[in-house]
């Protein structure tokens, strides 16, 4: 979750490090710090809270040097304090770390027995102390780093800086992503290409177990057996790495508003104007007997929706699993099945571990990702980019609807491959999908009335979301969005499950948000809504004009959406669900883009 960056430059490193950390702050914002080497002297600055606090500290207490490392923290071991903030230093060694060292307690006890006491509560300081012990024993920085790496168990991305070494960084990756950037007489290290984009568009991604000796002349990369390894250099499209709010108050607002455009782009990329699919030939469902969909958080709800599509459209059995639990139940997998892993970042630790668990157990592994160069993409048989563009807001919005769009196209492809959909039906389905960007623009126009409703929702302590069929996972997603950024307790339920317990929560103080397009399940959902109203529950009904006319009387509030093909209703109804969360958070005054305790890329288990 944490973000790390390193610079061996020709200019002062501190401003470059801070600018790069700004681009990584979505990964964590509990504390931040930098270390530099200036005229051979290692020094550091650290501050608790968001990066602006570190920037303020550097104004009053600047840090010179053209070589440096930086870190923005999402706390795992130890509270958010200056002492626990990175970079951690022990003697001549400074280190920044993303991940978890699982054996740090044993290592800490071993070090303490040798007289190397730890000041912080973190697992990371153990790394610095191990390297210090090696150097105290006569090892060179390179030898010390290599020996230290061999003692570490867990997942990590690391960058070392050394006192007396103005032209040396050592980087390593195991389980957590890390990239090396190439400049002219300069070199860079970063958690991802986004951080390095202003400095270089030439990137080398370290592979699992790699470590690298980085100087201004270049990088020597070694594999986990200490063999020299040639890793490909790629060029990053600079426009794809641009981060700006474009006049919006928050990244989340911008990313909600971008959905019609990015979905249109995805549809243009994966379909033709002739009404045909343009998915890769390698995505073949003819011999597939089952799909297993695996993801975390918002992406898991996209998978939940897709389960309905694969089964209803293609007649293909579909399982859904939360990635963090997938391995532990030891799932029984068919060798003729397809495993689909969905992740915005492509670096989600639990999802990546689940992917590795199914290697050689299924016919094909497919990644649905937003970052084509990510670990999940590279380790899959086939990677399908969702075309959402960079998403900065921690609460996922446009990535969710783009995931849904691509999964819908995959379900249609499965239907064609399995003979469940003929050419005419496919064309009709694609036409209704192509209508979505226009319908989403209509939904976005509801922002002002949603803002007015949100002022009332902001007073609630508990909120329920209800939906049936594929709108049930959308209810789960709507509740998650609200929880993430407004800190109001919210839950999503299948409408028919209300009477099996949750209805006990209903009173006049509990708003109930009902997602109910006028579809085949509408009447059943309305019946459940009436049960809420009979108990004085405050119902906010989201439906189309016909649904509002039929069931709107007696509700607390209504929001009228355009009519949409029932299959694709979850994609459209995601927009008002996102806007409800956004405006409720605004009304409460919470930090929309960087909600407390969360990070965008979850690279620890």
Steps between C-alpha positions, in 0.01 A plus 500: 500500500780738580668691219875514452722704270872541442702758304861507381489831319686803377283742695390532861314180589261629769259686265498204260433255783214708639343541155523125437351427842205725417428262214528204736304641793194299394694201636506633856503825690566416865850652482769591250874548494812533286870431542786641291874468471678835471879515473506145629280574803170317549214695659121480509175687574172340610151627585172349619186538291465600140782600271432871546639467853829371364506779242453757777781341703736518202431871461621563855762224508615431143689191393771532235640227278458361150446140614199407708216266589144580611197329648132560565362260759191294557555368850519124559739445791498789744288813527536808281785677686822669397700215654312246288518709183734403216777526396637289782866548580754288679857632490604542139182343357162655416216296354145549377262205481163401361368168629524286812800311639335196653801379702593840643437392862755218477745730324446775757573258786815379322619858444425599858712210620787642293452846650298656215197654670196618311351844565175469304209254497537424130614191316699725264758618752605137531617515136718804566650337811580178313686700234679703767619182670641376170681829436635502856644158419689638202251443218461744212158663448426256217606200708302627800183547297533158336554326834206688654263407220571132551380525862163656423173306480185665372411749232702812437629768270813665638739779418827548691714813526841510667710758683810582296341379174382786281450276198339182626154366575406138541144398415325168551160349445324193630121504483467880478545691174808709422622676187832652394498815289775586254615855431805667343765478768222447753310203637181462696310241703125503569207289609344559161550691177256771609748622759782516248305644206619864540863382508511227235289295263753211487408235754630156596276293726676276747371144498426285802814452712709753307741742661694777330814704553414845367751773412474801272659289226212249509375197689636151548206270563539161670241227537421311822800274435732801469541447127521800270160544341403697196162664546324676218480877492159639408378847412210645693251719316533830682137596446404176673696605807360853529335577833286813519157599629411694183298760689314257725514542877593136551649219293196290585266759347715507186511124475123466544450754222745320269297179491304563180825572314706210633218250452456623143876454451484145636207414275679648200811298583325164544216523246458603137249730337370191319360358822773246564731434792871580465626311801825300462469160334674349800186576702316186394217352706415204274671238715454679833266329745506764778638845580637594840503874568738624771553853633494727805280791604323688224645267236342203680158665462568539128566125494175440690307686231688309229393169654142583402610588147710188438222275624202682348652604167745218435361215708848463645532411871682771692652507847605817682761515771646767721870482424608518864305178576545317173818307580397409850192306405713296255249533214429204275583622149420337170794461257254616232408819685605862455616710795437873465682738735375858520711781645523871427866529594600151395712486816245400766693258718212263579390485137854437380544221757169345388618513138822320589294240688316394184806470275486167314157425653278666236494520123556875482570793730356833388571837661257791484721791602551872456881490495627282212853486643389384846600176669158340456504589130851361449427173682172425320457306178298790362466856628205721400536872583178670606607832339396713798816711512671595825267493798631703795201512737532222755132408462480336157242640259587498131709186540193321637275589208778423250552162668128436465506603135784264412348214702172556314684469169672184623162351595371582152809333350431194712141498375617512139769234549254266671230549239259679733503827304462541126639791299174698507463466877863600550450810289193596704686448828792710381265777390353519849853508645599783265205700629649499850732804468207718398282364781782558749517864396131526590571337837786742565254787458336380822797623700322807644184321620721222637701762690179626662401147605853437627473786750228299671683169467803656668302518827444123511703252702390195304386461138379191315518430125263249338505333159397178326673298232808680363390807694580316823880526452441860395334553840815356659714737296281801585535420870875456467542838330304672775702330773832575335472875472221618734575261791127429540420138579325358194407151386376354175243220497316287252148640532347162576739452793371807680238304692760246609652731759595848373142626517551512877719804439230699328359808667431861405870589538638243255498599131454209261626549143319274255658434158212379286482552124168393350607148414370147552586518871357846560174392661680275746741776595210742549332251730812497716506879488143511624603289798753772585245778462250315719758529777551874444826456313619790283515365145706661224388330179725499194314386191397605151197716426262203480633357825472834681144549376407150617674485836604855584193610699565479873878487473722754673686605184534381141765533231396435141753335270467437127367166381778250438525143379454293820822308440709818519307680776781446756738702282261794476381489862861507620505873414232617748641261762840667460350849505303421815821396675692799365248765597437341840873516568505863388210577734689336787827674415709185469804455278347365181814405309702372795260351754641397835669161541476412129743481211448464126731210431486223759835326467500325838290201604 
